[in-house]
């Protein structure tokens, strides 16, 4: 059994009359990517600040890499890397000088520091641009530099807050690939907060969904999708008339119907035969080109559990 990189027990944090975190308990195994999901104001950033020892909990406790967040915060920060809402990059300095500055701050020996800077910048595809002023780089390149800065001192745990937010598709895919490679190569644990369900579904070994400071569900993306108790039938074709769509929506086994041009997405309970739904469409004049069946996505699960709490 893997050691726990993060162990949180009944952790709560109150600000005046606001309970930002409410009795949270989590275990994050070492060497995994753990997704921490929730809407704005759910308590994600508060949790990270508590884990880094930047805030005192109202009650409960947490251990990071075996260190107590209340009494051993300095040791925690020395062994973790964090990329939060600000990248920590000095834009008037070159990429190389940014990393030199942080390497010196971590008291890395000169030879080790320079070798590590070259290793990471080369891995990120940034070595040839190391003399460029960071402020002239694209957002995707700055994110890669920020990730490099986070990894510089070989931390055992990395805390990432929305690492692909605002990036174009190509840059976001590149960051995801970098993170997957780093977990295996650097043998680190990643605690990832994100609104991007694609990131969570493709990257994470385990995810937790919180809202209003409370843990709602936890498990692997596959387990959570299966627990949703629904599947999706996608139909491609033409002539989807309003009458047919109304009949589908009133079908006792249908949970929801979405129509986008020539594409229908029908959420159904698990055992519903696709042929029943296709028959309704065809008998009302539709022409069917393709029928696909899939499980609920992680985004579907997320919307479901958040919606249930808000009801």
Protein Blocks (a to p, Z undefined) as FASTA:
>chain_A
ZZdfbdcehiacdehjbcfbghiacdddehiacdddddehilmmmmmmmmnopaccfbdc
ddeehiafklmmmmmmmmpccddfbnoiafkbcfklmmmmmmmmnopafklmmmmmmmmm
mmnopmmmmmpcfklpcfklmmmmmmmmmmmnopabdcdehklgoiafklmmmmmmmmmm
mmmmnopacddddfblklmmmmpmbdcddeehiafbgcdfklmmmmnopacdddddehia
fklmmmmmmpmkbfbdcdehjaccddddfklcfklmmmmmmmnopacfbdcdddddfklm
mmmmmmmmmZZ
